[in-house]
Amino acid sequence: MMALGIPPGKTRRFAFMDWPGYDEKLWQSLSTAIKHPETEMPCIMASDRDAGAIRMAQANADRAGVAAHIQFKNHAVSNIRPPRKKGWVVTNPPYGKRVRGGKDLRNLYAQFGNVLRRHCANWQVAVLCSYPMLIGQMHLDMDTSIFWKNGGISVKVARGNVG
């Protein structure tokens, strides 16, 4: 949305819009004052092996008005084929809080690190995860100083460069 010059929340209704002092004209003037940036539109590729997750991501992108600018694919991370131009890999892989059966995810993270080194050398990476031990399985030098709650779960954003 930022690359397209679409203001945050353009298609949403916010609670402050019901406040007695809310000024609709002021809000509209602020919303339309945002200019389209003078940058090239980034290549955004989204993939997941879960077809339902892809459908939900597409529906969210449709609602946000950006679906035409994202390439959605239903496949495993091992099948990613990123463009030659370096960029970012941003991911929210499973981290065990909502996975049924207490599945061990260490191998998933280790393989993800392998895929990144093989296909995304010198790219930037950001991984949302609640367990530093899983992030460590990727064997990448990552900064984990950023944290917040995602769906009520405490998570860290591990970020770094793929070596």
RAVENQUI-V715925 format. One record per residue. N is the residue number from 1. RES is the residue in one letter. PHI is phi as a letter, one per 20 degrees, with the letter a starting at -180 (999 if undefined). PSI is psi in whole degrees, -180 to 180 (999 if undefined). D_LAST is the distance of its C-alpha to the last C-alpha in Angstrom with 1 decimal. Layout:
BEGIN
N&RES&PHI&PSI&D_LAST, N&RES&PHI&PSI&D_LAST
END
This chain:
BEGIN
1&M&999&-38&29.5, 2&M&f&-44&28.4, 3&A&f&-28&27.4, 4&L&e&-4&30.8, 5&G&m&24&32.7, 6&I&e&121&33.9, 7&P&f&145&34.9, 8&P&g&136&33.6, 9&G&m&13&36.3, 10&K&g&-37&38.2, 11&T&d&9&39.3, 12&R&d&160&39.9, 13&R&d&132&42.9, 14&F&d&153&42.4, 15&A&g&-34&44.8, 16&F&f&-16&45.6, 17&M&f&-13&47.2, 18&D&e&0&50.1, 19&W&f&149&50.7, 20&P&g&-35&54.1, 21&G&e&8&52.6, 22&Y&f&131&50.1, 23&D&d&100&50.5, 24&E&g&-43&49.6, 25&K&f&-41&50.1, 26&L&f&-45&47.8, 27&W&f&-45&45.1, 28&Q&f&-40&45.4, 29&S&f&-38&45.4, 30&L&f&-41&42.1, 31&S&f&-37&40.6, 32&T&e&-11&41.7, 33&A&f&-15&40.8, 34&I&f&127&37.0, 35&K&e&152&36.2, 36&H&f&127&33.8, 37&P&f&154&30.8, 38&E&e&49&30.6, 39&T&c&162&27.1, 40&E&f&140&26.0, 41&M&f&126&25.9, 42&P&f&155&22.3, 43&C&e&117&21.6, 44&I&d&119&21.6, 45&M&d&129&21.1, 46&A&c&132&22.1, 47&S&b&155&22.3, 48&D&a&148&23.5, 49&R&f&-12&25.2, 50&D&e&111&28.1, 51&A&f&-34&30.5, 52&G&f&-38&32.2, 53&A&f&-38&29.1, 54&I&f&-44&28.6, 55&R&f&-43&32.3, 56&M&f&-42&32.1, 57&A&f&-42&29.1, 58&Q&f&-42&31.1, 59&A&f&-42&34.2, 60&N&f&-42&32.5, 61&A&f&-37&31.1, 62&D&f&-48&34.7, 63&R&f&-34&36.2, 64&A&e&-8&33.9, 65&G&m&24&34.7, 66&V&c&4&31.2, 67&A&g&-34&31.2, 68&A&f&-14&31.8, 69&H&d&9&28.5, 70&I&c&134&26.3, 71&Q&e&113&25.6, 72&F&e&134&26.2, 73&K&c&141&25.6, 74&N&d&95&26.6, 75&H&a&166&24.2, 76&A&f&158&21.7, 77&V&f&-28&18.0, 78&S&f&-15&17.5, 79&N&e&9&19.5, 80&I&f&143&17.5, 81&R&c&83&17.5, 82&P&f&160&15.9, 83&P&f&163&17.3, 84&R&f&-35&15.8, 85&K&f&129&15.8, 86&K&f&151&12.6, 87&G&a&-145&13.4, 88&W&d&144&13.2, 89&V&d&120&13.2, 90&V&c&125&15.9, 91&T&b&152&17.3, 92&N&c&71&20.2, 93&P&f&167&20.0, 94&P&g&143&23.0, 95&Y&c&25&23.0, 96&G&n&-13&26.3, 97&K&f&-33&28.8, 98&R&d&4&30.3, 99&V&e&131&29.5, 100&R&f&150&32.7, 101&G&m&12&33.4, 102&G&m&36&30.8, 103&K&g&135&28.2, 104&D&f&120&25.4, 105&L&d&5&22.1, 106&R&g&-42&19.8, 107&N&f&-38&19.2, 108&L&g&-48&18.6, 109&Y&f&-39&15.7, 110&A&f&-44&14.3, 111&Q&f&-35&14.8, 112&F&f&-43&13.3, 113&G&g&-42&10.0, 114&N&f&-44&10.5, 115&V&f&-43&11.7, 116&L&f&-45&8.8, 117&R&f&-35&6.4, 118&R&f&-41&9.7, 119&H&d&-15&10.9, 120&C&c&39&8.8, 121&A&g&136&5.8, 122&N&m&13&5.7, 123&W&e&164&8.1, 124&Q&e&150&9.4, 125&V&c&143&10.4, 126&A&c&128&13.7, 127&V&c&126&15.3, 128&L&e&123&19.0, 129&C&b&151&20.1, 130&S&e&-10&22.9, 131&Y&c&111&21.6, 132&P&g&-31&18.9, 133&M&f&-39&19.2, 134&L&f&-42&18.0, 135&I&g&-40&15.0, 136&G&f&-27&14.3, 137&Q&f&-19&14.6, 138&M&f&-18&11.3, 139&H&l&47&9.6, 140&L&c&148&7.1, 141&D&f&109&8.2, 142&M&c&142&10.8, 143&D&e&125&14.0, 144&T&d&31&16.9, 145&S&e&-10&19.7, 146&I&e&131&20.9, 147&F&b&155&23.3, 148&W&a&-169&26.3, 149&K&d&136&28.4, 150&N&c&108&27.8, 151&G&m&33&31.0, 152&G&n&0&32.3, 153&I&d&131&29.4, 154&S&f&125&27.4, 155&V&c&161&23.7, 156&K&d&151&20.6, 157&V&d&108&18.1, 158&A&e&128&14.7, 159&R&c&148&12.4, 160&G&a&-164&9.1, 161&N&d&135&6.0, 162&V&f&119&3.8, 163&G&f&999&0.0
END
